[in-house]
């Protein structure tokens, strides 16, 4: 299996700060979105790239301050920010970031031996799915996973055979695999999977994502490429 290494722990992360008031008793309404840290310098501040659901239009936000701890979030990583837009919502421009938290970042993996063969019983450890959506070149997931201090695999995998055969709408599996099954509470996680290497191939018309969903009855979600 090519690149099927995406181990992580459900550890505590930086918490989003409150957007309740601006320090003067005035209520502040924040937006919360998953974005990419595009660049950050002391001179230019923090620059973020974001896409609305099912959209390929890039929105660029800039906070004149360098607000991200790049030891926790590297340039190019995805994160969730709480922010207030200075101008029109969801248009490129200046924002004030009120807080942020890293999200789980991963690339789309390719299985050369077939997922069923490489990951036996890949449905064993379920995913309590709240939502899944595409934005730009990313599949984003909000879910609950069983807590464990041990690392686990949480990966989006597509069979190499489907890619090599140029299947227009291949199927990727969202695989959650713990070291061993445990009974424990669940913790919420946000994840963002970069599918650009597949999504931007000229013959690709969409992508199906299949998972062992323990919340909704739906196990398969289809994302269709916008026709320009």
Rosetta blueprint (number, residue, H / E / L):
1 X L
2 X E
3 X L
4 X L
5 X L
6 X L
7 X E
8 X E
9 X L
10 X L
11 X L
12 X L
13 X L
14 X L
15 X L
16 X L
17 X L
18 X L
19 X L
20 X L
21 X E
22 X L
23 X L
24 X L
25 X L
26 X L
27 X E
28 X L
29 X L
30 X L
31 X E
32 X E
33 X E
34 X E
35 X E
36 X E
37 X E
38 X E
39 X E
40 X E
41 X E
42 X L
43 X L
44 X L
45 X E
46 X E
47 X E
48 X E
49 X E
50 X E
51 X L
52 X L
53 X L
54 X L
55 X L
56 X L
57 X L
58 X L
59 X E
60 X E
61 X E
62 X E
63 X E
64 X L
65 X L
66 X L
67 X L
68 X L
69 X L
70 X L
71 X L
72 X L
73 X L
74 X L
75 X L
76 X L
77 X L
78 X E
79 X E
80 X E
81 X E
82 X E
83 X E
84 X E
85 X E
86 X L
87 X L
88 X L
89 X L
90 X L
91 X L
92 X L
93 X E
94 X E
95 X E
96 X E
97 X E
98 X E
99 X E
100 X E
101 X E
102 X E
103 X L
104 X E
105 X E
106 X E
107 X E
108 X L
109 X E
110 X E
111 X E
112 X L
113 X L
114 X L
115 X H
116 X H
117 X H
118 X H
119 X L
120 X L
121 X L
122 X L
123 X L
124 X L
125 X L
126 X L
127 X E
128 X E
129 X E
130 X E
131 X E
132 X E
133 X E
134 X E
135 X E
136 X L
137 X L
138 X E
139 X E
140 X E
141 X E
142 X E
143 X E
144 X E
145 X E
146 X E
147 X L
148 X L
149 X L
150 X L
151 X L
152 X E
153 X E
154 X E
155 X E
156 X E
157 X E
158 X E
159 X E
160 X H
161 X H
162 X H
163 X H
164 X H
165 X L
166 X L
167 X L
168 X L
169 X E
170 X E
171 X E
172 X E
173 X E
174 X E
175 X E
176 X E
177 X E
178 X E
179 X L
180 X L
181 X L
182 X L
183 X L
184 X L
185 X L
186 X E
187 X E
188 X E
189 X E
190 X E
191 X E
192 X E
193 X E
194 X E
195 X L
196 X H
197 X H
198 X H
199 X H
200 X L
201 X L
202 X L
203 X L
204 X L
205 X L
206 X E
207 X E
208 X E
209 X E
210 X E
211 X E
212 X L
213 X E
214 X L
215 X L
216 X L
217 X L
218 X L
219 X L
220 X E
221 X E
222 X E
223 X E
224 X E
225 X L
226 X L
227 X L
228 X L
